[in-house]
Amino acid sequence: MSTFDAINDIAASGLAAQRLRAQLIAANIANAETTRTPQGGPFRRKDAVFQVAPMGHSNDGVDLTGVKVAQVAASNDPFLTKYEPGHPDADANGIVQYPNVNPVEEMVNLTEASRGFDANAAVVRSVRTMTLSAQDLLRVT
């Protein structure tokens, strides 16, 4: 595997992982008020768990690693509770359980995922520019 291909593949693995993370965060935000799911009970916050992913070997024998999403984990944090006796999902005491989603924390996570995605995209753009420059150099000589 060439150096440019290796760098590009590693960055692509980061792009895919951050894209899935951003999708999960968007789903968390969208369901921040969902008190009833098809599985029963309120929505549970989900997060991507990253893991090192072997990407093969470079031409000089160096082991290359990228990243992959090992699993999508549901949070075990307790649900938020509110006293709303008129709510259709209230229990006998008038307590409603809301998802364990903190919109502020989710926005911070989304910013982080977006920056990680942008950094990997910049690597892909740089590899493309370097490849084109190398091709131009070969044409000149």
C-alpha positions as a Markdown table, in Angstrom:
| # | Residue | x | y | z |
|---|---|---|---|---|
| 1 | Met | 0.0 | 0.0 | 0.0 |
| 2 | Ser | 1.4 | 3.4 | -1.0 |
| 3 | Thr | 1.9 | 6.1 | 1.6 |
| 4 | Phe | -0.7 | 8.3 | 0.0 |
| 5 | Asp | -3.2 | 5.4 | -0.1 |
| 6 | Ala | -2.5 | 4.5 | 3.5 |
| 7 | Ile | -3.0 | 8.1 | 4.8 |
| 8 | Asn | -6.2 | 8.4 | 2.7 |
| 9 | Asp | -7.6 | 5.1 | 4.0 |
| 10 | Ile | -6.9 | 6.1 | 7.6 |
| 11 | Ala | -8.5 | 9.5 | 7.2 |
| 12 | Ala | -11.5 | 7.8 | 5.5 |
| 13 | Ser | -12.0 | 5.6 | 8.5 |
| 14 | Gly | -12.0 | 8.6 | 10.7 |
| 15 | Leu | -14.6 | 10.3 | 8.4 |
| 16 | Ala | -16.9 | 7.3 | 8.6 |
| 17 | Ala | -16.6 | 7.0 | 12.4 |
| 18 | Gln | -17.3 | 10.8 | 13.0 |
| 19 | Arg | -20.2 | 10.8 | 10.5 |
| 20 | Leu | -21.9 | 7.9 | 12.5 |
| 21 | Arg | -21.2 | 9.7 | 15.7 |
| 22 | Ala | -22.8 | 12.9 | 14.4 |
| 23 | Gln | -25.8 | 10.9 | 13.3 |
| 24 | Leu | -26.2 | 9.4 | 16.7 |
| 25 | Ile | -25.9 | 12.8 | 18.4 |
| 26 | Ala | -28.6 | 14.2 | 16.0 |
| 27 | Ala | -30.9 | 11.4 | 17.0 |
| 28 | Asn | -30.2 | 12.0 | 20.6 |
| 29 | Ile | -31.2 | 15.7 | 20.2 |
| 30 | Ala | -34.2 | 14.9 | 18.2 |
| 31 | Asn | -35.5 | 12.4 | 20.8 |
| 32 | Ala | -34.7 | 14.6 | 23.9 |
| 33 | Glu | -38.4 | 14.8 | 24.7 |
| 34 | Thr | -39.5 | 11.3 | 23.6 |
| 35 | Thr | -41.1 | 9.7 | 26.6 |
| 36 | Arg | -42.4 | 6.5 | 24.9 |
| 37 | Thr | -40.5 | 4.3 | 22.4 |
| 38 | Pro | -41.6 | 1.1 | 20.7 |
| 39 | Gln | -39.4 | -0.8 | 23.2 |
| 40 | Gly | -41.2 | 0.8 | 26.1 |
| 41 | Gly | -40.1 | 3.7 | 28.3 |
| 42 | Pro | -38.3 | 6.8 | 27.3 |
| 43 | Phe | -35.6 | 7.1 | 24.7 |
| 44 | Arg | -32.1 | 6.2 | 25.9 |
| 45 | Arg | -29.1 | 8.3 | 24.8 |
| 46 | Lys | -26.8 | 6.5 | 22.3 |
| 47 | Asp | -23.1 | 7.0 | 21.7 |
| 48 | Ala | -20.5 | 5.5 | 19.4 |
| 49 | Val | -17.7 | 3.5 | 20.9 |
| 50 | Phe | -14.5 | 3.8 | 18.8 |
| 51 | Gln | -11.9 | 1.1 | 18.4 |
| 52 | Val | -8.6 | 0.8 | 16.7 |
| 53 | Ala | -8.9 | -0.9 | 13.3 |
| 54 | Pro | -6.0 | -2.5 | 11.5 |
| 55 | Met | -5.6 | -1.1 | 8.0 |
| 56 | Gly | -2.8 | -3.4 | 6.8 |
| 57 | His | 0.9 | -2.6 | 6.2 |
| 58 | Ser | 2.7 | 0.2 | 4.4 |
| 59 | Asn | 5.3 | -0.5 | 1.7 |
| 60 | Asp | 8.0 | -0.3 | 4.3 |
| 61 | Gly | 6.3 | -2.8 | 6.7 |
| 62 | Val | 4.8 | -0.4 | 9.2 |
| 63 | Asp | 1.5 | -1.6 | 10.7 |
| 64 | Leu | -1.3 | 0.9 | 9.8 |
| 65 | Thr | -4.3 | 1.5 | 12.0 |
| 66 | Gly | -7.4 | 3.5 | 11.6 |
| 67 | Val | -10.6 | 3.8 | 13.6 |
| 68 | Lys | -14.0 | 2.0 | 13.5 |
| 69 | Val | -17.1 | 2.1 | 15.5 |
| 70 | Ala | -17.0 | -1.0 | 17.7 |
| 71 | Gln | -20.6 | -0.6 | 18.9 |
| 72 | Val | -23.4 | 1.8 | 19.5 |
| 73 | Ala | -23.9 | 1.9 | 23.3 |
| 74 | Ala | -27.1 | 3.0 | 25.0 |
| 75 | Ser | -26.5 | 5.1 | 28.1 |
| 76 | Asn | -27.3 | 3.6 | 31.5 |
| 77 | Asp | -27.6 | 7.1 | 33.1 |
| 78 | Pro | -30.8 | 7.5 | 35.0 |
| 79 | Phe | -33.8 | 9.1 | 33.3 |
| 80 | Leu | -34.8 | 12.6 | 34.1 |
| 81 | Thr | -38.1 | 12.8 | 36.1 |
| 82 | Lys | -40.7 | 15.5 | 36.1 |
| 83 | Tyr | -44.0 | 15.9 | 38.0 |
| 84 | Glu | -46.6 | 16.2 | 35.3 |
| 85 | Pro | -49.8 | 14.5 | 36.4 |
| 86 | Gly | -51.7 | 15.3 | 33.2 |
| 87 | His | -49.1 | 13.8 | 30.9 |
| 88 | Pro | -50.2 | 10.6 | 29.1 |
| 89 | Asp | -47.0 | 8.8 | 30.2 |
| 90 | Ala | -47.2 | 9.8 | 33.9 |
| 91 | Asp | -47.2 | 7.0 | 36.4 |
| 92 | Ala | -49.7 | 6.7 | 39.3 |
| 93 | Asn | -47.8 | 9.4 | 41.2 |
| 94 | Gly | -47.8 | 11.8 | 38.3 |
| 95 | Ile | -44.1 | 11.3 | 37.5 |
| 96 | Val | -43.0 | 11.3 | 33.9 |
| 97 | Gln | -39.6 | 9.8 | 32.9 |
| 98 | Tyr | -37.7 | 11.8 | 30.2 |
| 99 | Pro | -34.7 | 10.7 | 28.2 |
| 100 | Asn | -31.2 | 10.9 | 29.8 |
| 101 | Val | -30.2 | 13.4 | 27.0 |
| 102 | Asn | -28.6 | 16.8 | 27.9 |
| 103 | Pro | -28.9 | 19.0 | 24.9 |
| 104 | Val | -26.0 | 21.2 | 25.9 |
| 105 | Glu | -23.7 | 18.2 | 26.3 |
| 106 | Glu | -25.0 | 16.9 | 22.9 |
| 107 | Met | -24.1 | 20.1 | 21.2 |
| 108 | Val | -20.6 | 20.0 | 22.6 |
| 109 | Asn | -20.3 | 16.5 | 21.4 |
| 110 | Leu | -21.6 | 17.5 | 18.0 |
| 111 | Thr | -19.0 | 20.3 | 17.7 |
| 112 | Glu | -16.3 | 17.8 | 18.6 |
| 113 | Ala | -17.5 | 15.3 | 16.0 |
| 114 | Ser | -17.7 | 18.0 | 13.4 |
| 115 | Arg | -14.2 | 19.2 | 14.1 |
| 116 | Gly | -12.9 | 15.6 | 13.9 |
| 117 | Phe | -14.7 | 15.1 | 10.6 |
| 118 | Asp | -13.2 | 18.4 | 9.3 |
| 119 | Ala | -9.7 | 17.4 | 10.4 |
| 120 | Asn | -10.0 | 14.0 | 8.5 |
| 121 | Ala | -11.5 | 15.8 | 5.4 |
| 122 | Ala | -8.5 | 18.2 | 5.5 |
| 123 | Val | -6.1 | 15.1 | 5.4 |
| 124 | Val | -8.0 | 13.7 | 2.4 |
| 125 | Arg | -7.7 | 17.1 | 0.6 |
| 126 | Ser | -4.0 | 17.3 | 1.5 |
| 127 | Val | -3.3 | 13.8 | 0.2 |
| 128 | Arg | -5.1 | 14.7 | -3.1 |
| 129 | Thr | -3.1 | 17.9 | -3.4 |
| 130 | Met | 0.2 | 16.1 | -2.7 |
| 131 | Thr | -0.7 | 13.3 | -5.2 |
| 132 | Leu | -1.5 | 15.9 | -7.9 |
| 133 | Ser | 1.8 | 17.8 | -7.2 |
| 134 | Ala | 3.7 | 14.5 | -7.4 |
| 135 | Gln | 2.1 | 13.8 | -10.8 |
| 136 | Asp | 3.0 | 17.3 | -12.0 |
| 137 | Leu | 6.6 | 16.8 | -11.0 |
| 138 | Leu | 6.7 | 13.5 | -12.9 |
| 139 | Arg | 5.4 | 15.2 | -16.0 |
| 140 | Val | 8.0 | 18.0 | -15.9 |
| 141 | Thr | 10.9 | 15.6 | -15.8 |
